[in-house]
Structure formats: structure tokens, C-alpha cells
Amino acid sequence: MILTVTMNPSIDTAYHLDHLVIDDVNRVTPEKTAGGKGLNVSRVLCQLGDEVIATGLMGGHMGAYMAELMKADGIPNDFTPIAGETRICLNILHEGNQTELLESGPEVSATELAEFGKKFEELVGRANCVTISGSLPKGVPASYYAELVAVAAKAQVPVLLDTSGAALDAALAAEVKPTLVKPNLTEINGLLGTSYTPDQASELAAALKVDKRFAGIPWVVVSMGAAGSFAFHNEKIYRVTTPPIAALNATGSGDSTIAGFAHAIAAGADDVTILTYGNACGKLNAMDPRTGHLVMERFDEVYAGVAVVEV
């Protein structure tokens, strides 16, 4: 079973517009999804045929509605209830652009967090892989993901961590490291204080090797959008390129990539298969207008088009 963690989920609402008119009425038909990065991961894992349990925090009327949406999507879940209202996030797709309006989410009490901690410890004991994705809600310390990683490590379960900012900083500074982190090139340059380009894999690898924050992390994957990614694993450097596609909605592609990685890691796959699955899933999500969905009828085609080369 793969356990996905979404501490700050949302009702994701997408508006598709041919043209966004500022300071005037725009009539839209909303598309509502049980959202948050971890739930996008869950949805893709279900498409890949994995046994999944989604967990995290949810509350209020929007939390109840999110539970209905998860049920409709066939996502097995076990969330901890909180008093605060689950947030709403808006994604306006217009003229090839994406404009996002993201609520910060509810504040979580120490008691609610402790209840979730008990649930996580029980669920992780049944898992063979864990993904932790997205932001932390108010009231949760930046070190909390590092605490979850330590709990999973004690149970000898690999953890794929996809977050940024203070939560990522805390996880990198912790004694117990996640199995995989997936910053993008801008984020990794920010962490290292560098300005590496997609043509500087060896230089980036050297910088990561001497940075103690990355010591002990088996997989560091640096995503670069349409340019593919670098991956650093067991002293090996991989350059991954993906086939060109017509992107309809790239939202959730990073989450779909994490789902592909988790699917392959949980299955005990080799390096090339892990990287191919992850990158293929990211591409297949961008080809679907829905968030956290793969165009499964083109899976074999896209999977075959992913190239993984050891540098």
C-alpha cells in the first residue's frame, strides 16, 4: 500500500476561459476536484492500479464536500477531522495562461496535530511507500515533515517528499532524511546559491555532493519542466528527456511525477524504470485537461519516448 499525505488539502476549482476580461463579468462552468498535491498523487496512483490510502487533515463544510469528491474519484482515504474549514483554490485557465488564487488554509491546533500523528504512525505501519506533498497549514511547525520522515524511517518505509520553503529546509537539516526530494531547478539554485542551467549537470552534482544538507538522501531529482530533469542517485547522474507534447493543463504534473516514482519504488524497480515512470506520468498529466489525471490510452507511447541517460 502507498500512503499519500496532504496536510493542507483544498477544493480545487478550475475555470476555463477563452479570454479573461478584467474588471468585468466572466461566465464560467467550474470543474471541482478534491485537491492538494498529495491527492493529485493519489488519483494518479489509483489510475496506475496501486493500493492507496490518502491521509491528512480536513474540516468543515468544504472538508465534507472533499470527502464526497474523493469517494467519487475512488480514492480510499483516512483523514483526521479538524475544526477549521478546508480551503478553496482557484485555477483560471485562459489564453494559454494559468492564474491561480490559493487560500492559505485553516489553523491546526496542537491536539488535532497530535491526533493526526497517531493516525500516521498506524497507517505507515501498513505502507510500503509514503509520499508527503505540498504546504503545511497554519499552526503546524516547519519541522513537522521531518518528524513524519523519521516515523516512516523507523518503520523502514521510504518517503518521497515534495515540498518547498521552510518545510524543505527543515527536512534537509534533519538527522533522518527522506528517500527522495524533487526541487525544481530554480529551487535548487536558490538552496545552493547558484545559477546552474540545464547544461551543467556535472557542476550541479558536484555542488550537491559537498552540501551536507543533501548527504544521506538517496534520490535528488531536479525537475526542469519541458527540458526534463536531472537525477542523482548512488553517485550516478542521470539526464532525463521527455517527448514533446501539446500541454493542455500542466497543473499537477509534478504530483503525477511523484506518483510515478512512488509506483516504481514501491515495486522495487531499477533506476531507469523509476525515472521513466515518473517522467512519463508527468507528461501524461499535462496532456489531460483535468488535474491529476493521465491520458492512459497514450501511456505506452509516452513511456517509450522518455530517454534516461547516465551522464
HUUR-V88630 format. One record per helix or strand. SS is the DSSP state (@ for helix, = for strand). FROM is the first residue (numbers start at 1). TO is the last residue. Records with the same first field share a line. If there is no record, write none. Layout:
BEGIN
SS->FROM-TO  FROM-TO
END
This chain:
BEGIN
=->2-6  10-17  31-35  52-59  77-77  80-82  87-94  97-102  107-107  129-133  138-138  159-162  180-181  184-184  219-223  229-233  236-241  307-310
@->37-47  60-73  110-124  144-154  165-173  185-192  201-210  212-214  225-227  253-266  271-286  296-305
END
